[in-house]
Amino acid sequence: MKKQKIKSLLLVPLVFASITAGLAYAEEQPITSSTQANNSSLVAPDLPSAKEKVEHKPSVVTPEEYEKNVTDFKKIDIEAVRQSFTGDQLEHTIYFGRKTCSHCRQFSPELKEFNNLIEKKLEYYDLDGKDFDGEAREFLF
């Protein structure tokens, strides 16, 4: 019985040592894939050559152009915004923006197109409007 305990005590550390060594060895081996890719079915996308210069310079939208882009939007005040969030159970698509925001101006052509797609039902709340006070700010943000 004593020999059995000694053997067990000697074997347990060896077993743990072999497990940890096996884990370390497994982490060191590079990962290789056993599947081969069929190169005949791969198609490279058409990329512009290095000589072609592709410019993705966004056009700058002026505040006047922004005003023109949002002309067809249904202008609403803060009370209509409150009502749409709390009172009526109707569906609303509301855009919150201002002409002094460069991001709003840049996005306004897309919003104009979107408004046409949804049959001119886009509602617009101007964050530079007279009714945008501390109470409105608290409600919206």
C-alpha positions in Angstrom: 0.0 0.0 0.0 2.8 2.4 0.9 4.5 1.6 -2.5 1.3 2.4 -4.3 1.1 5.9 -2.5 4.7 6.7 -3.4 4.1 5.7 -7.0 0.9 7.9 -7.1 2.7 10.8 -5.5 5.5 10.5 -8.1 3.3 10.1 -11.0 0.9 13.0 -10.3 3.5 15.7 -10.8 4.8 13.9 -13.9 1.3 13.8 -15.4 0.8 17.6 -14.7 4.2 18.4 -16.1 3.4 16.5 -19.3 0.1 18.2 -19.7 1.5 21.7 -19.3 4.4 20.8 -21.6 1.9 19.6 -24.2 -0.1 22.8 -24.0 3.0 24.9 -24.4 4.1 22.8 -27.4 0.6 23.2 -28.9 0.8 27.0 -28.6 4.1 27.2 -30.3 3.2 25.3 -33.5 2.2 27.4 -36.4 -1.4 27.0 -37.6 -1.7 25.4 -41.0 -4.8 24.8 -42.9 -5.5 21.4 -44.3 -7.9 22.8 -47.0 -6.6 24.1 -50.3 -8.1 27.0 -52.0 -9.3 26.7 -55.6 -7.6 29.6 -57.2 -9.6 29.3 -60.4 -12.8 30.5 -58.7 -11.3 33.6 -57.1 -11.8 36.9 -58.9 -9.9 40.0 -57.8 -11.9 43.2 -57.7 -11.1 45.9 -60.2 -8.9 48.3 -58.3 -7.6 51.6 -59.6 -4.0 51.4 -60.7 -1.3 53.3 -58.8 -1.2 55.8 -61.6 -4.9 56.6 -61.4 -5.6 59.1 -58.7 -8.9 58.6 -57.1 -10.2 61.5 -55.2 -13.0 61.1 -52.7 -13.1 64.7 -51.6 -16.5 65.5 -50.2 -18.1 68.6 -51.6 -18.6 71.4 -49.1 -22.2 72.3 -48.5 -22.7 75.9 -47.6 -25.4 77.0 -45.1 -27.4 78.4 -48.0 -27.3 75.1 -49.8 -28.3 73.4 -46.6 -31.3 75.7 -46.3 -32.2 74.7 -49.9 -31.8 71.0 -49.1 -34.1 71.1 -46.1 -36.8 73.4 -47.7 -39.2 70.5 -48.4 -38.9 69.0 -44.9 -41.9 69.5 -42.6 -40.7 72.0 -40.0 -41.8 71.2 -36.5 -41.4 73.0 -33.1 -40.5 71.4 -29.8 -44.1 70.9 -28.8 -44.6 68.8 -31.9 -41.5 66.8 -31.1 -42.8 66.2 -27.5 -46.2 65.2 -28.9 -44.6 62.7 -31.3 -42.6 61.1 -28.5 -45.3 61.1 -25.8 -48.8 61.8 -27.1 -49.7 60.3 -30.4 -49.1 56.7 -31.4 -48.2 57.6 -35.0 -45.0 56.9 -36.8 -42.6 59.8 -37.2 -39.3 60.3 -39.0 -37.7 63.3 -37.4 -34.4 64.9 -38.4 -32.6 67.0 -35.8 -30.1 69.3 -37.3 -28.8 72.9 -37.8 -27.2 74.8 -40.5 -24.2 75.7 -38.3 -23.2 72.0 -38.0 -20.8 71.0 -40.8 -21.8 67.3 -40.4 -25.5 68.3 -40.8 -24.7 70.3 -44.0 -22.6 67.4 -45.5 -25.4 65.0 -44.9 -28.2 67.2 -46.1 -28.2 66.1 -49.8 -28.7 62.5 -48.7 -31.5 63.6 -46.4 -33.1 65.5 -49.3 -33.1 62.3 -51.4 -34.4 60.3 -48.5 -37.2 62.7 -48.0 -38.3 62.3 -51.6 -38.2 58.5 -51.1 -40.6 58.6 -48.1 -43.0 61.0 -49.9 -41.8 64.1 -48.2 -42.8 62.9 -44.7 -39.4 63.8 -43.1 -40.0 66.1 -40.1 -37.2 68.6 -39.3 -36.5 70.2 -35.9 -34.0 73.0 -36.2 -31.5 72.9 -33.2 -30.7 76.6 -33.9 -34.4 77.6 -33.6 -35.8 80.0 -31.1 -37.6 77.3 -29.1 -34.5 75.3 -28.5 -33.9 76.3 -24.9 -32.7 74.6 -21.8 -35.9 72.7 -21.3 -35.9 71.5 -25.0 -32.2 70.5 -24.5 -33.1 68.5 -21.4 -35.9 66.7 -23.2 -33.9 65.8 -26.3 -30.5 65.0 -24.8 
